[in-house]
Amino acid sequence: MHIDYYSILNLKRHCTKDDIQKAFGKLISTYSIFYQVKNINLIILCEAYEVLSDSLCRAVYDKYGKEGIKKGVKSDKITIDPWIYHGDVIKTYSEYCVLTNPISCLFIKSNGSLLIDLKKKECCSEILKFPLKLTLNEIFYGLIKFVSVEKKLTHTGDSKSNQTQIVKVKVPRGFPTGGILKSEISNVNTILEPNQPSYMFTTEDIPHKDYKRDNMNLIMIKNVSLKQALFGIKINIKTLCHKVIRVNITQVITPDYVKIINNEGMPNMYNLTQYGAIIIKFNITYPLFMPITNETCESFNENQINV
């Protein structure tokens, strides 16, 4: 398949590196990057940016075309190894953010989190990492959380002590699990440590009694008997926003059957008008032994099953 990297970015061949940055930034903003990582058009867009933003790759592409990039170039005077796009659109976007962010170097992980570049300059502040456990309700609504952190201080003479500080962390609605949040506070001991430390928190989901999160969706496992699987069941679902939804299942529940309740899951962090779904999966309990008696038959002939 013929691909013109310049056309993908809506650029002319004489474009500057600044033109490439601006064009890529404009086009990639039309995608929900973290939920479209397998979108073929997004992957091709990022591949085009990777080639044209690299001076060597662009020179090879301009002279030898896409085949020269993919297969490499070998001659008596020059040898250029083949180049293959890694396919990680999040990595490409994070590197773009580093080049275009005038404040600090940020990397964006595949789960949507922001991460400071650890290859920082010597003048940058110290980075301290801590876990941050959050309930699904906290993530659903978002919050500002005050966290007590402890840091070991080294004094003159190699004596050590601990310093406790309260850190304010802003958790956006729908923030992904495993994401990294950053919070900065002033160090009270400015003589010993003049730089302000950067506190980074890796989020973890606290187990919920009903749900397990899968991106924007909430997974619920419902145990049902064979009788309920065959003749139906009524379930009351309590959502994270405290709504009660009555689900009436009248069809036979097979092992691979799922019930999907749309727009009742976690909010989309990048578009708060969008919500995931509640997905109910069923675990059917089969009896080890069930004698065929009149009582058993009458039980299975009941029309209403109360749960």
N, C-alpha and C positions, 0 to 999 in steps of 0.2 A: 504494500500500500504506500503510495507516494504521499509524503507529508512535507509541507513547506512550513518550517518553523517560523519564518517571518510572517507568513499569512495568518498563522494561528494567533499571533500576538498583534495582528493588524498593523504591521510595521513595514517600512521600506528597508532595503538592504543597507542603505547608508545611515541607518539610525544610530544614535549614540547609546552608551550604556545607561544613561539617565532615562532615555526614551524607553528602554527595555524594562527598567524598574517600574516606571509609571504605568506602562501598558499592562504588565503582569499584575500589578496591584489593583488596577481597575477591573481586569477580567476575573481575577480570583475572588474578588469581593462579591461576585454574583453567585458563589457557591456556599453551601453550608459545609465547610471543609471536613469537619470531624464526623459528619454523618454521610459523606459522599466519597470516602477514601477509595472506593472501587469504581467510581464513575470514570468511564474511559475517556471522556472529553476532558475531565479535570486532570487525569494522568498525562494525557498528551500535552495539555497546556503547561504543566509543570516540567515535563521533559523538554519542551521548546525553550522554556525559561532557563533551565539548567545548561543547555547547550549554548544559547546566545549570550548568557551572562558571564560565561567563562571565555576568556580571551583566546586560549588555545583551541578549545572545542569549536568556537565560532570560526576561527581561521581555517580549521580543517573542514568544517561544514561548508564554508564559502567556496573552498577550492575543490573539494572532493564530493560534496553532497552528503546525504544521509548514509550512503553506503560506506563512505570513508570514515564516518564516525563509528558506525556499528562494527565494521570489519577491520578497521585500522588501516594504516598505510605503511607499506614496506617498499623501499627502493635502495639504490646504492648509497644515496646521500642522507636518507631520513628513515626513521622507524617510529611509527606512532601506534601505540597499543590500541586495541578496540575499546570502545566506551559503550557501556550499557546502562541505561537509566535504572536506578535502584527501585523505582516504583513507589517510594514512600512520599506521598504528597505532603504529609505533615512535616517531614524533615525539610523538604524544599521550601515550604512556607515559613518554617522557623528560621532558616538561613536568610530568607528574604527579609524577615522582621529584624534580624540582627543588622543588616545593611541599611535599613531604612529607619531604624529607631534611633533618634539622636540622644536619647536619655540614658538608656542602659541596654546591655546585650541580653536579649530574652530568647530562650528556646521554647518551643511549644511541643509538648510530648503528644504521642498518638492518642492519648485519652482526653486531650483538650486542656491540659494544665500548662501554666506558665512556669518557666524555670530559668533562673539567672545563669548566664554563662559562667562556669566555674573557672575558666581561663581569664580571670579578671586582672586588671592592672593592679600594681602594688598599692596604689592609693585607695583602692576600693575597700569597703568595709568587710569585716569577717562574716562568713556565712555559717549559721547554726541551724541544724535540721532536727525537727521533732515530729512525731506522729500526731495526728489530730483525728480523734474518733467523733463521728457525727451520726445522729439518728436520721432515719429517712425523713421524718417530719421536719427536722432542722434543714435538711437539704431541700425539701419541697418548698418551704417558705423562704429560705435564705435567712441569714441573721448576721449580726456582729457579735462575735464570740470573744470573751476575755479569757485568756489562757495564762496560767502561771508557769513560767519556764525557769529552769535553774541552769546557771552557767558557772563553770569552774574558772576562777581567776588565778593568775600567777603573779605574785608580788616579787619585789626585789628580795634577793636572798633565797629564791626558789620556794618560799613558803606559799601555800595554796589555801584558798578559801572559796566558798560558793556564794553566788549572788543570785537572788530570786527577783524576777521582774514580771510584771503583768503586761501581756502583749494583746493588742486588739487585732483580731483577724476578721476580715469581711468575707463571708461565704456567700457567693452568688446563688440564686435559685437554680436548682438543677445541676449543680457542680458535679462533675464526674468523680467516681471513686478512684483513688490512686492519683488524683490530681494534686498539684503543688500550689499552695497559696503562700504569698510572701507578705511579711509585715515587718516594719522597721520601727525601732524605738530608740530613744536617746539613752546612752549609757551614763548612769549617774557618776561613775568614776572617770571623769574626763581626763584626769592627770595620767592615770595608768593606761587608759585606752581612749584616745581622742576620737577615733572613728566610731561611727554608729554601727552597731552590728545589724546584719540582716537575718531575720528569723524566717525559715522556710518550713512549712507544715505540709506533710503528706497526708491526705485525707483517707480515712478508713470508714467503711459503713459498719455501724453497730447493728448486729443481727436484729431483725424485726420479727415479731411473733407470727406475722401472716405473710410478709412479702420478702422477696429477694430481688434486688435490682439487677436489671440487664439493660445497660444504657438508659434509655428513656422508659423502658417497659418495667412493670412490676410483675414478678412471677409468684403465683400462689399455688401451693400443692394442697389439694383437698382429698382427704381419705373418704372413700365411699364403699359401702358393702355391695355385694353382688346384686342384692335386691334393688338397691338404689340405682345401680348402673343399668339394670334392665328396665325399670319402671319409672325412673325419673327422680328428681330431687329439687328441693327449693333451698337456696342459699342466700343468706344475708351478707352482703359485702360492705365493709366499712372502709371507705377510701381515706387517703391521707389528708384530704380536706374535710373530713368528718361527715361526709355524705353517706347515707345508707342506701345501697342498691340491692333490690331483691331480684335475684336471678332464678328463673324457673326453667329447668332443663327437663324436657319431655322426651327427648330422643335417647336411644340406647348409647350409653357411654362406653366407647371402645378404648383399648389401652392407649391409642394415639390421638384420642379426641381431646381438643382444647376448646375452651370458651374464651372469646376475646371481647373485652369491654373497651371500646376505643375512647380516647381522650380523657382517661381517668388515671393515667400513669404520671411519671415525673415530667416537669416542664422542660422545654428545650431552652438551655442556657442562653442560646443566641437568638431565640425568637420565643418570648414568653407567652405568645398566643397559641403555641403548639404544645401538645402533650402526647406522651406515649400512651400505651394501653395497659390495662390489667389483663394478664393472661392466666387463666385458671387451668391447671393441669390436674389430672385425676389419678389417684393411686387406688386401684380396685383391690379390695381384700376378698380373696376367694376362700370359701370354707374348705377345710381339709376333708370333711365328710358331711354329706347332706342326704339323709335317708328320705326316700319318697314316701310320704305319708299324707293322709287327708289334711292334716294341719299345715303341712308344708305347702301343699297345693293351694289351700285357701289363702295362705299368707301371700303367695305370689299372684293371686287373683285380685288383691286389693287395688283399688283405683287411686287412692290417695296415700302418699307416703309423707309422713311428717318428720322433719329433720330438726 
